[in-house]
Amino acid sequence: MPTAIAIRHVACEDLDAFGPALAARGYKASYREAPTDDLAAGELADCDLLVVLGGPIGAYEDDRYPFLKPELALIERRLKAGKPVLGICLGAQLMARSLGAKVYAAGFKEIGWAGISLSAGGRASPLAKLAAGTRVLHWHGDTFDLPSGAAHLASTLRTPNQAFAVGRYGLALQFHLEVSAPGLERWLVGHAVEINATPRVTVPRLRADAAKFAAELVPQGRAVLDAWLDGLKG
């Protein structure tokens, strides 16, 4: 049975809909908590799939969060070895930084349900499983430069670098494909302070948009995940 380990930074941001998708493919999935678990453990370097989840901290805040150093070292080690890494939001930013790219505050918050634009590379990638006009969940205040040698996959008007690939084995997504409407309810509590502090972002609006868009996103997100995992076999 292949193993998938997800590094979790905050309780409300978990695998959500990706959990059942991985189980359906035969993966035994488990979590490691970034703030408290040993991120230098050999099982993290050797598992079949590493998923680095999101969180409300900066990928550059090593002084505040010392666990980021071993986490970055782990991601760098796996990518150099060609071992699969899927990064989501903060996870994507950590992937970018581990590859030598700059991660920094964007100067604005991008929170809510909106579409993305695929590059030519994106249209030839697993992201092509997203139907035109599909809205994904954006939730970030940081951004990153495209790492050297990475393939640019997607953008929005305000955030040029929304996704990139490293060969077949590394996929970094600034946005969220894994979130379901029930799962988002945990975010609405866990990120209540950020929601209240962000103009034009409200709990009722996020909940109403999830009711409209999440049911369509979940199967497409699973299709993206399946296509990427299938590509690892090539």
C-alpha positions as CSV (number, residue, x, y, z in Angstrom):
1,M,0.0,0.0,0.0
2,P,1.5,3.3,-1.0
3,T,1.9,5.9,1.7
4,A,0.9,9.6,1.6
5,I,1.9,12.0,4.4
6,A,0.4,15.4,4.7
7,I,2.2,18.1,6.6
8,R,-0.5,20.2,8.4
9,H,0.2,23.7,9.6
10,V,-3.2,24.6,11.1
11,A,-6.0,22.2,12.0
12,C,-8.7,23.6,9.7
13,E,-6.6,23.2,6.5
14,D,-6.4,19.4,5.9
15,L,-6.7,17.1,2.9
16,D,-10.5,17.5,2.9
17,A,-11.8,16.1,-0.4
18,F,-8.3,14.9,-1.4
19,G,-8.4,12.4,1.5
20,P,-11.1,10.1,0.0
21,A,-9.5,10.6,-3.4
22,L,-6.2,9.2,-2.1
23,A,-7.9,6.4,-0.3
24,A,-9.7,5.4,-3.5
25,R,-6.3,5.0,-5.1
26,G,-5.0,2.8,-2.4
27,Y,-3.0,5.3,-0.5
28,K,-2.6,5.1,3.3
29,A,-2.7,8.7,4.3
30,S,-1.6,10.2,7.6
31,Y,-0.7,13.7,9.0
32,R,2.3,15.2,10.6
33,E,1.8,18.5,12.5
34,A,4.4,21.0,11.3
35,P,4.7,22.9,14.6
36,T,5.3,19.8,16.8
37,D,6.3,16.8,14.9
38,D,9.8,15.8,13.7
39,L,10.0,17.0,10.1
40,A,13.5,15.4,9.7
41,A,12.1,11.9,10.3
42,G,13.1,9.4,7.6
43,E,9.5,8.4,6.9
44,L,8.8,11.9,5.5
45,A,11.7,11.7,3.1
46,D,10.8,8.2,2.1
47,C,7.0,8.1,1.8
48,D,5.5,7.7,-1.7
49,L,3.8,11.1,-1.6
50,L,4.3,14.2,0.4
51,V,1.5,16.8,0.6
52,V,2.4,20.1,2.1
53,L,-0.8,21.9,3.1
54,G,-1.7,25.5,3.6
55,G,-1.5,27.8,6.6
56,P,-1.7,31.4,7.8
57,I,2.1,32.1,8.1
58,G,4.8,33.2,5.7
59,A,7.2,30.8,4.1
60,Y,9.9,33.3,5.0
61,E,9.1,33.6,8.7
62,D,11.9,31.2,10.0
63,D,12.6,33.6,12.9
64,R,9.1,33.1,14.3
65,Y,8.5,29.5,13.2
66,P,11.8,27.4,13.5
67,F,10.1,24.3,12.1
68,L,10.2,26.0,8.6
69,K,13.9,25.2,8.3
70,P,13.6,21.4,8.5
71,E,10.4,21.6,6.5
72,L,12.2,23.5,3.7
73,A,15.1,21.0,3.9
74,L,12.7,18.1,3.5
75,I,11.0,19.6,0.5
76,E,14.3,20.4,-1.1
77,R,15.6,16.9,-0.5
78,R,12.6,15.2,-2.0
79,L,12.5,17.5,-5.1
80,K,16.2,16.9,-5.7
81,A,15.6,13.2,-5.5
82,G,12.6,13.3,-7.8
83,K,10.2,12.2,-5.2
84,P,6.6,13.4,-5.4
85,V,5.6,16.6,-3.6
86,L,2.3,18.3,-3.9
87,G,2.2,21.8,-2.4
88,I,-1.0,23.7,-1.7
89,C,-1.0,27.5,-0.8
90,L,1.7,27.8,1.9
91,G,2.9,24.4,0.6
92,A,3.4,25.9,-2.9
93,Q,5.3,28.9,-1.4
94,L,7.6,26.5,0.5
95,M,8.2,24.6,-2.6
96,A,9.2,27.8,-4.4
97,R,11.5,28.9,-1.6
98,S,13.1,25.5,-1.4
99,L,13.9,25.9,-5.1
100,G,15.6,29.2,-4.5
101,A,12.7,31.6,-5.5
102,K,11.7,34.6,-3.5
103,V,8.4,34.4,-1.4
104,Y,7.0,37.7,-0.2
105,A,3.9,39.7,0.8
106,A,1.8,40.5,-2.2
107,G,0.5,43.7,-0.7
108,F,-3.1,42.5,-0.9
109,K,-5.3,39.6,0.1
110,E,-6.7,37.3,-2.5
111,I,-9.6,35.5,-0.7
112,G,-12.6,34.0,-2.3
113,W,-13.9,31.9,-5.2
114,A,-12.6,32.9,-8.6
115,G,-11.2,31.4,-11.8
116,I,-7.6,31.0,-13.0
117,S,-6.0,31.3,-16.4
118,L,-3.9,28.4,-17.6
119,S,-0.7,29.0,-19.5
120,A,0.2,26.8,-22.5
121,G,2.0,24.6,-20.0
122,G,-1.0,24.5,-17.8
123,R,-3.2,23.4,-20.7
124,A,-0.9,20.5,-21.2
125,S,-0.8,19.6,-17.5
126,P,-3.2,17.9,-15.1
127,L,-4.8,21.3,-14.5
128,A,-6.4,20.9,-17.9
129,K,-9.0,18.8,-16.1
130,L,-10.5,22.0,-14.8
131,A,-13.3,23.1,-17.0
132,A,-13.2,26.6,-18.4
133,G,-14.7,29.1,-15.9
134,T,-14.4,26.8,-12.9
135,R,-13.9,28.8,-9.7
136,V,-11.3,27.6,-7.3
137,L,-10.7,28.8,-3.7
138,H,-8.1,31.5,-3.3
139,W,-6.8,32.3,0.2
140,H,-3.5,34.0,0.4
141,G,-1.7,37.3,1.1
142,D,1.8,36.1,-0.1
143,T,3.1,35.3,-3.5
144,F,6.3,34.0,-5.1
145,D,8.6,34.3,-8.0
146,L,8.7,31.4,-10.5
147,P,11.6,29.1,-9.6
148,S,14.3,28.6,-12.1
149,G,13.6,25.6,-14.3
150,A,9.9,25.3,-13.1
151,A,7.1,25.2,-15.6
152,H,4.6,28.0,-15.2
153,L,1.0,26.6,-15.2
154,A,-1.5,29.2,-14.1
155,S,-2.2,32.9,-13.1
156,T,-4.8,35.4,-12.1
157,L,-4.9,39.1,-13.0
158,R,-3.4,40.0,-9.6
159,T,-1.2,37.0,-9.0
160,P,1.0,36.0,-12.0
161,N,2.3,32.8,-10.4
162,Q,-0.5,30.6,-9.3
163,A,0.9,27.2,-10.1
164,F,4.0,25.6,-11.3
165,A,5.4,22.1,-12.0
166,V,8.8,20.6,-11.4
167,G,9.1,17.7,-13.8
168,R,6.4,15.2,-13.3
169,Y,7.0,14.9,-9.5
170,G,6.4,18.4,-8.2
171,L,3.1,20.2,-8.4
172,A,2.7,23.6,-6.6
173,L,-0.8,25.2,-6.4
174,Q,-1.2,28.6,-4.8
175,F,-5.0,28.0,-4.8
176,H,-7.1,25.3,-3.3
177,L,-8.7,22.4,-5.2
178,E,-9.2,20.2,-2.2
179,V,-11.8,22.2,-0.3
180,S,-15.4,21.1,0.0
181,A,-18.3,23.2,1.3
182,P,-18.5,21.2,4.6
183,G,-14.7,21.5,5.0
184,L,-14.8,25.2,4.5
185,E,-16.9,25.6,7.6
186,R,-13.7,24.8,9.6
187,W,-11.9,27.6,7.8
188,L,-14.6,30.1,8.6
189,V,-13.9,29.5,12.3
190,G,-10.1,28.9,12.1
191,H,-9.6,32.0,10.0
192,A,-12.3,34.2,11.6
193,V,-9.8,37.0,12.5
194,E,-8.4,37.2,9.0
195,I,-11.9,37.3,7.5
196,N,-13.0,40.1,9.8
197,A,-9.9,42.1,9.0
198,T,-10.2,41.8,5.2
199,P,-12.4,44.3,3.4
200,R,-15.3,42.9,1.3
201,V,-14.6,39.4,2.6
202,T,-17.4,38.0,4.9
203,V,-18.4,34.6,6.3
204,P,-21.9,34.8,4.6
205,R,-20.4,35.5,1.2
206,L,-17.7,32.8,1.5
207,R,-20.4,30.3,2.6
208,A,-22.8,31.3,-0.2
209,D,-20.1,31.0,-2.8
210,A,-19.0,27.6,-1.5
211,A,-22.6,26.4,-1.9
212,K,-22.5,27.5,-5.5
213,F,-19.0,26.4,-6.6
214,A,-17.6,23.7,-4.3
215,A,-19.7,20.9,-5.5
216,E,-18.5,21.5,-9.1
217,L,-14.9,21.9,-7.9
218,V,-14.5,18.8,-5.9
219,P,-14.8,16.2,-8.7
220,Q,-12.6,18.4,-11.0
221,G,-10.0,18.7,-8.2
222,R,-10.0,15.0,-7.9
223,A,-9.6,14.6,-11.6
224,V,-6.5,17.0,-11.4
225,L,-5.1,14.9,-8.6
226,D,-5.7,11.6,-10.4
227,A,-4.1,12.9,-13.6
228,W,-1.1,14.1,-11.7
229,L,-0.7,10.8,-9.8
230,D,-1.2,8.9,-13.1
231,G,1.6,10.9,-14.6
232,L,4.0,9.8,-11.8
233,K,3.9,6.3,-13.3
234,G,5.2,7.5,-16.7
